[in-house]
């Protein structure tokens, strides 16, 4: 509905090495409208680029 405010809260509930798990809750002015979990992976950018470069250099040979 236009004009309704929706608030979303995320709470970090677990850290497993490079994986973060969040609990999510969305609600409007009247009630909770959605809940869920969200996982995020933390990536070391420099290491990722180094691996990618090594793979693509090998593919071009």
C-alpha positions, 0 to 999 in steps of 0.5 A: 500500500502506498504510504505505508512505512516498512521497517526491516531489522537484521541481526547477526546471529552466527559467524562461521569463519568467513560466513555471516548469518543474519536473522531478518524481520520486516514489519509495517505499522500493524504487524510482522510481514516477513522473516528469514535468514540471510547468509553472506560470504566474506571474500578476500578481494586480493586473493580472489583476484590473484586466483582469477588472474591465474586461472584466466592466464592459464586459459589463454595459453 
